[in-house]
């Protein structure tokens, strides 16, 4: 994923009610339960089916570092789906999102009035409608460029246009993202 997608995932994971399984065997058992077969897990992780079975039976206790990292990433991406869904629905309907970012913002306004882009650090609350569009796009499998465009549109409306109270013709370009942190 990209910088915006990863930030959305971290925001979801901050609301987990239980920690993910720690041991390699427990993580493999969880993945097998989710994927319904050792073959699917083996293909997912790029290892043999027999290796998955050995982890499930705790015959292997310590995976290679790169396998441990891939396994933990896959477990995290599937952990507590109902909690993720509940938090995303609350953000889309009631609470919205808070975006903190440092990026280059450039503006295109009415003909003859443009402003060169510059690095800005912005912390802004996005209304539930804008948050719902961003989260809906993420769940629908939007690309990183689409997520960045939606985040830029949300910041444009909430921060630069102040909800329609100023700068009606302003279009914001959101580039050179230094970091972005999204919170529910």
Backbone bond lengths (Angstrom), bond angles and torsions (degrees), N, CA, C in turn:
res aa  C-N    CA-C-N  psi(-1)  N-CA   C-N-CA  omega(-1)  CA-C   N-CA-C  phi
1 X - - - 1.434 - - 1.517 108.97 -
2 X 1.308 117.39 -177.72 1.449 121.40 -179.31 1.514 111.93 -112.62
3 X 1.294 115.66 -167.28 1.455 121.35 -173.06 1.544 112.14 -66.53
4 X 1.328 118.33 -40.94 1.465 121.05 179.75 1.526 110.02 -73.44
5 X 1.327 117.33 -44.43 1.467 120.93 178.66 1.520 112.14 -61.31
6 X 1.336 116.48 -42.14 1.468 120.09 178.04 1.521 111.19 -64.23
7 X 1.318 117.00 -38.53 1.458 120.40 179.40 1.531 110.81 -66.45
8 X 1.318 117.03 -38.63 1.466 120.03 176.28 1.528 110.89 -63.87
9 X 1.339 117.37 -40.09 1.465 120.33 177.83 1.521 111.51 -64.86
10 X 1.332 117.46 -41.68 1.473 120.06 177.85 1.520 111.03 -62.52
11 X 1.328 116.68 -36.75 1.466 120.36 178.70 1.527 110.83 -64.64
12 X 1.331 116.47 -40.31 1.469 120.23 176.35 1.520 110.95 -64.42
13 X 1.332 116.31 -45.36 1.459 121.19 -175.71 1.522 112.43 -65.97
14 X 1.303 117.81 -21.98 1.459 120.73 178.03 1.524 111.45 -67.41
15 X 1.330 117.12 -16.50 1.461 121.22 -178.21 1.525 113.67 -101.91
16 X 1.326 117.70 7.11 1.461 119.75 177.55 1.523 109.70 -59.34
17 X 1.320 115.20 141.49 1.465 119.70 179.93 1.521 112.50 -94.37
18 X 1.325 116.99 -16.00 1.465 121.82 177.32 1.520 108.72 -135.96
19 X 1.336 116.33 150.34 1.474 118.39 177.50 1.531 110.39 -73.63
20 X 1.323 115.95 155.31 1.460 119.82 177.34 1.533 108.54 -70.41
21 X 1.336 117.69 159.06 1.469 119.89 177.26 1.523 111.15 -57.79
22 X 1.335 116.53 141.79 1.466 120.60 -175.60 1.529 113.43 -91.27
23 X 1.323 117.08 -45.51 1.467 119.50 -174.14 1.528 110.75 -77.02
24 X 1.329 114.51 155.75 1.465 120.52 179.62 1.527 110.66 -62.27
25 X 1.325 116.76 -39.77 1.458 120.43 179.73 1.524 112.12 -64.09
26 X 1.318 116.18 -44.13 1.465 120.00 179.35 1.527 111.05 -65.00
27 X 1.327 116.91 -39.02 1.464 119.78 177.94 1.524 110.99 -65.13
28 X 1.334 117.16 -42.17 1.467 120.34 178.86 1.530 110.68 -65.35
29 X 1.329 117.16 -41.91 1.467 119.68 178.47 1.528 110.39 -61.04
30 X 1.323 116.58 -40.43 1.463 120.22 178.15 1.534 110.52 -62.83
31 X 1.329 116.95 -46.05 1.464 119.97 179.79 1.523 111.94 -63.49
32 X 1.333 116.80 -40.08 1.468 119.84 178.11 1.525 109.82 -63.42
33 X 1.315 116.87 -40.86 1.464 120.69 178.53 1.534 110.59 -63.20
34 X 1.329 117.24 -41.11 1.464 120.99 -179.05 1.524 112.34 -71.63
35 X 1.325 116.29 -42.31 1.469 120.99 -175.16 1.527 112.61 -87.87
36 X 1.310 117.65 -11.22 1.471 124.37 175.76 1.526 115.64 74.14
37 X 1.350 118.19 1.57 1.458 119.01 176.39 1.526 110.76 -162.28
38 X 1.323 114.60 153.12 1.462 119.16 177.21 1.522 110.40 -72.04
39 X 1.334 116.68 -29.11 1.458 120.39 179.18 1.527 110.77 -63.49
40 X 1.323 116.85 -44.19 1.466 120.70 179.96 1.527 111.17 -63.63
41 X 1.332 116.95 -40.12 1.461 120.66 178.78 1.521 110.33 -67.01
42 X 1.328 116.53 -40.62 1.462 120.49 178.89 1.536 110.83 -60.99
43 X 1.328 117.40 -43.59 1.459 121.13 177.74 1.522 111.13 -66.08
44 X 1.325 116.27 -38.64 1.461 121.57 -179.93 1.526 112.07 -62.48
45 X 1.334 116.23 -41.58 1.461 121.55 -176.31 1.524 113.60 -94.54
46 X 1.318 117.33 -9.81 1.462 120.35 179.79 1.521 113.20 74.15
47 X 1.334 116.78 35.65 1.462 121.98 177.58 1.515 108.03 -128.86
48 X 1.337 116.25 174.59 1.460 119.11 -178.38 1.530 110.76 -79.52
49 X 1.316 113.52 158.01 1.465 120.03 178.30 1.522 110.50 -62.74
50 X 1.307 116.70 -39.20 1.468 121.35 179.52 1.533 111.00 -62.99
51 X 1.316 117.18 -37.58 1.464 120.37 178.13 1.523 110.13 -63.99
52 X 1.330 117.27 -41.95 1.465 120.54 176.95 1.523 109.69 -60.05
53 X 1.330 117.21 -44.72 1.468 120.81 179.89 1.529 111.69 -61.68
54 X 1.324 116.49 -37.19 1.470 120.09 179.19 1.526 111.41 -68.48
55 X 1.327 117.51 -36.29 1.471 119.94 174.93 1.524 110.86 -67.25
56 X 1.331 116.80 -41.38 1.466 121.10 -179.83 1.521 110.71 -60.37
57 X 1.329 117.23 -38.73 1.469 121.93 -179.63 1.523 112.55 -85.51
58 X 1.326 117.99 3.86 1.463 123.94 -178.21 1.528 112.74 62.05
59 X 1.328 117.22 28.37 1.456 120.48 174.32 1.532 110.21 -78.26
60 X 1.313 116.67 -27.56 1.468 122.47 173.01 1.523 105.76 -115.19
61 X 1.306 116.11 129.71 1.463 119.53 -176.00 1.522 113.59 -107.86
62 X 1.336 117.44 -30.07 1.459 120.41 -175.24 1.524 110.77 -122.98
63 X 1.314 116.46 108.38 1.472 119.23 178.68 1.530 111.36 -77.62
64 X 1.311 114.79 162.66 1.471 119.93 172.73 1.528 107.82 -60.30
65 X 1.326 117.95 151.86 1.466 120.09 -177.02 1.531 114.45 -55.67
66 X 1.339 117.35 -41.36 1.466 118.48 -179.08 1.529 111.47 -69.38
67 X 1.338 118.07 -34.93 1.461 120.95 176.46 1.525 110.21 -69.88
68 X 1.308 117.38 -39.71 1.467 120.72 177.80 1.524 110.38 -60.86
69 X 1.319 116.37 -41.14 1.460 120.63 179.60 1.530 111.24 -66.35
70 X 1.330 117.17 -45.48 1.470 120.60 178.73 1.513 111.01 -62.51
71 X 1.336 116.54 -42.25 1.465 120.51 -179.39 1.519 110.70 -63.02
72 X 1.329 116.36 -46.95 1.470 119.61 179.98 1.528 111.30 -62.34
73 X 1.315 117.54 -39.14 1.462 121.21 178.53 1.520 111.07 -62.83
74 X 1.327 116.37 -44.08 1.474 120.23 -179.95 1.534 111.16 -66.84
75 X 1.330 117.15 -39.38 1.465 119.90 178.24 1.529 109.58 -65.10
76 X 1.331 116.99 -45.89 1.473 120.88 179.98 1.526 111.76 -59.48
77 X 1.329 116.56 -38.56 1.465 119.27 -177.79 1.531 112.70 -70.48
78 X 1.345 117.01 -17.58 1.460 120.39 -179.31 1.531 113.22 -110.40
79 X 1.311 118.21 -5.54 1.463 122.84 -171.56 1.525 110.82 -73.43
80 X 1.299 116.61 133.97 1.459 127.02 176.32 1.539 113.83 47.85
81 X 1.314 116.77 64.81 1.465 119.45 -178.30 1.530 113.61 -64.18
82 X 1.325 118.09 -31.33 1.464 119.56 179.53 1.521 111.50 -70.70
83 X 1.332 117.15 -35.58 1.461 120.38 176.24 1.523 109.19 -64.69
84 X 1.333 116.79 -44.67 1.462 121.10 178.25 1.532 110.81 -58.05
85 X 1.330 115.44 -46.16 1.455 120.62 -177.97 1.528 111.00 -63.60
86 X 1.329 117.07 -43.90 1.462 121.55 -178.87 1.534 111.26 -62.74
87 X 1.328 116.51 -44.07 1.465 121.13 -179.25 1.529 110.70 -66.51
88 X 1.328 117.13 -41.91 1.465 120.71 179.41 1.528 110.88 -65.00
89 X 1.326 117.46 -39.99 1.466 120.38 178.48 1.520 110.92 -65.22
90 X 1.323 117.08 -40.38 1.461 120.26 178.66 1.527 110.56 -63.53
91 X 1.324 117.07 -41.17 1.466 120.57 179.39 1.525 111.12 -66.58
92 X 1.329 116.76 -37.72 1.458 120.91 -177.64 1.523 112.81 -76.15
93 X 1.324 117.48 -23.85 1.466 119.81 -175.62 1.525 114.51 -109.46
94 X 1.357 117.42 -30.14 1.462 118.64 -173.02 1.518 115.15 -127.10
95 X 1.316 117.96 -49.86 1.463 119.82 -166.53 1.519 115.14 -97.89
96 X 1.306 119.03 -30.06 1.453 121.56 -176.00 1.517 111.80 78.76
97 X 1.324 116.53 -166.43 1.461 123.59 -179.00 1.517 109.75 -127.62
98 X 1.324 115.57 158.13 1.459 121.18 170.47 1.525 106.77 -115.92
99 X 1.322 115.95 125.03 1.460 121.49 178.09 1.517 108.16 -110.95
100 X 1.322 114.93 126.32 1.451 120.75 171.47 1.518 106.44 -117.11
101 X 1.313 116.20 127.23 1.450 119.65 -176.13 1.524 111.34 -148.96
102 X 1.296 113.97 156.35 1.464 121.61 168.81 1.517 104.65 -128.18
103 X 1.324 114.95 113.99 1.460 120.48 -175.64 1.522 109.44 -154.39
104 X 1.301 114.83 172.15 1.461 120.52 176.92 1.524 107.56 -89.78
105 X 1.318 115.24 125.00 1.454 121.63 177.69 1.524 107.99 -115.29
106 X 1.318 115.52 123.99 1.458 121.96 175.05 1.515 107.42 -117.27
107 X 1.305 116.11 157.59 1.454 119.83 -174.27 1.509 110.74 -129.29
108 X 1.307 115.65 144.52 1.447 122.31 170.79 1.515 105.49 -126.03
109 X 1.301 116.53 121.48 1.459 120.82 -177.98 1.519 109.06 -121.01
110 X 1.290 116.48 -155.77 1.459 121.48 179.88 1.526 109.78 -57.42
111 X 1.335 118.04 155.29 1.466 120.84 -179.22 1.529 112.00 -51.88
112 X 1.317 114.37 133.85 1.455 120.33 178.98 1.517 114.30 88.21
113 X 1.322 118.91 -4.46 1.469 119.83 -179.39 1.524 109.43 -131.78
114 X 1.312 116.24 88.27 1.459 120.47 176.83 1.519 108.32 -117.62
115 X 1.290 114.56 158.11 1.455 121.05 -179.41 1.523 107.34 -128.26
116 X 1.321 116.77 129.42 1.460 119.94 178.10 1.520 109.97 -65.90
117 X 1.321 114.61 147.78 1.446 119.71 179.96 1.516 112.10 -69.46
118 X 1.327 115.75 150.65 1.457 120.78 175.19 1.512 108.71 -149.32
119 X 1.328 115.61 158.67 1.465 120.66 179.74 1.524 108.69 -71.80
120 X 1.325 115.35 131.86 1.455 121.82 177.60 1.513 108.64 -134.98
121 X 1.310 115.65 146.34 1.466 121.76 171.69 1.514 106.35 -106.71
122 X 1.324 115.56 119.30 1.461 121.14 -174.99 1.522 109.26 -128.01
123 X 1.311 115.74 134.53 1.456 122.59 169.39 1.524 105.99 -120.96
124 X 1.334 116.65 117.51 1.455 119.89 -173.19 1.521 111.24 -142.12
125 X 1.319 115.54 137.60 1.462 121.66 174.00 1.523 108.23 -83.73
126 X 1.331 116.39 129.96 1.462 120.85 175.83 1.524 108.66 -99.94
127 X 1.285 115.96 136.33 1.464 121.98 178.91 1.532 110.18 -61.86
128 X 1.325 117.26 157.04 1.474 120.35 -179.79 1.524 114.43 -55.21
129 X 1.325 118.39 -34.32 1.470 120.29 179.96 1.526 110.69 -63.73
130 X 1.340 116.25 -46.43 1.463 120.14 179.52 1.527 110.91 -68.65
131 X 1.328 116.49 -39.45 1.465 120.56 177.75 1.525 110.53 -63.57
132 X 1.320 116.76 -39.68 1.460 121.20 179.16 1.518 112.40 -62.27
133 X 1.324 116.82 -38.92 1.463 120.23 177.58 1.524 111.28 -65.56
134 X 1.339 116.50 -42.36 1.464 120.59 179.94 1.532 110.85 -66.00
135 X 1.318 117.21 -46.01 1.468 121.14 -179.47 1.525 111.50 -68.49
136 X 1.324 116.98 -37.22 1.462 120.58 176.97 1.515 111.81 -63.16
137 X 1.319 115.94 -40.51 1.468 119.86 178.14 1.521 110.69 -65.89
138 X 1.330 117.04 -39.82 1.468 120.11 178.46 1.526 110.36 -62.60
139 X 1.316 117.16 -45.26 1.466 120.90 -179.53 1.521 111.97 -67.27
140 X 1.327 117.23 -27.74 1.461 121.09 178.93 1.522 112.16 -82.24
141 X 1.345 116.87 -2.48 1.461 120.19 176.82 1.519 113.85 87.73
142 X 1.310 117.32 32.58 1.465 120.99 179.95 1.520 110.72 -64.39
143 X 1.319 115.13 152.86 1.457 120.84 177.92 1.526 109.49 -75.78
144 X 1.319 115.42 167.27 1.460 120.43 179.14 1.529 111.02 -61.73
145 X 1.309 117.82 -38.43 1.467 121.14 179.44 1.533 110.74 -63.51
146 X 1.322 116.72 -39.73 1.467 120.37 178.19 1.525 110.98 -67.26
147 X 1.337 117.07 -40.38 1.468 120.09 177.61 1.528 110.88 -64.22
148 X 1.333 117.19 -40.72 1.462 120.60 177.68 1.525 110.90 -63.83
149 X 1.323 116.64 -40.27 1.462 120.37 179.18 1.527 110.93 -63.92
150 X 1.336 116.94 -40.92 1.468 120.25 178.28 1.523 111.56 -67.77
151 X 1.329 116.76 -39.16 1.465 119.99 176.32 1.528 110.05 -63.71
152 X 1.321 117.34 -41.81 1.469 121.35 178.01 1.522 110.72 -62.83
153 X 1.324 116.22 -41.43 1.459 119.93 178.98 1.526 110.84 -64.90
154 X 1.324 115.97 -40.57 1.460 119.74 177.71 1.514 112.14 -63.48
155 X 1.332 117.43 -43.88 1.465 121.02 177.62 1.533 110.91 -67.15
156 X 1.311 116.28 -36.61 1.463 120.48 177.60 1.522 110.43 -59.38
157 X 1.321 116.50 -48.30 1.459 120.70 -177.55 1.524 112.28 -70.41
158 X 1.330 116.99 -44.46 1.461 119.87 -173.89 1.526 113.05 -80.81
159 X 1.325 117.76 -41.50 1.463 120.37 -172.73 1.530 112.34 -94.71
160 X 1.314 116.48 -53.55 1.458 119.69 -172.85 1.531 112.88 -81.72
161 X 1.328 117.99 -38.33 1.460 120.31 179.84 1.521 112.40 -94.01
162 X 1.325 117.09 -8.71 1.462 122.88 177.76 1.527 111.37 52.39
163 X 1.317 115.29 48.30 1.458 120.63 177.18 1.513 114.01 68.07
164 X 1.340 118.17 26.51 1.452 121.53 177.84 1.523 114.08 94.84
165 X 1.327 117.59 2.75 1.463 120.53 -178.33 1.528 113.52 -84.13
166 X 1.339 117.82 -13.26 1.459 119.65 179.52 1.524 110.22 -155.10
167 X 1.307 116.60 165.50 1.466 124.65 174.64 1.519 112.89 49.75
168 X 1.317 116.40 57.27 1.460 121.91 -174.83 1.514 115.70 -59.53
169 X 1.335 118.06 -36.55 1.460 121.46 -176.41 1.525 113.23 -93.95
170 X 1.296 118.04 4.61 1.459 122.21 -174.67 1.526 111.49 -71.22
171 X 1.342 115.83 132.84 1.464 122.43 172.99 1.519 107.58 -119.52
172 X 1.323 116.89 131.29 1.456 121.60 -174.60 1.522 109.96 -105.24
173 X 1.325 115.78 135.18 1.466 122.31 172.95 1.517 107.40 -105.40
174 X 1.315 116.74 128.51 1.466 124.45 -173.27 1.525 107.01 -115.60
175 X 1.351 117.19 100.14 1.465 120.66 -176.04 1.516 110.36 -133.95
176 X 1.319 116.34 176.03 1.472 123.65 176.69 1.526 111.53 46.97
177 X 1.302 117.25 56.68 1.463 121.24 -177.93 1.520 108.81 -71.22
178 X 1.317 115.63 119.05 1.462 122.36 176.24 1.526 108.64 -77.31
179 X 1.320 116.16 -50.54 1.467 122.08 173.55 1.511 108.50 -157.60
180 X 1.312 115.80 159.07 1.457 121.83 173.69 1.517 106.93 -144.58
181 X 1.312 115.71 133.34 1.456 121.62 179.58 1.518 106.78 -129.18
182 X 1.315 116.14 122.49 1.471 121.88 -178.23 1.524 107.74 -112.94
183 X 1.331 115.60 136.64 1.470 120.74 178.85 1.532 108.27 -132.60
184 X 1.330 114.32 146.87 1.470 120.19 176.02 1.501 109.39 -85.54
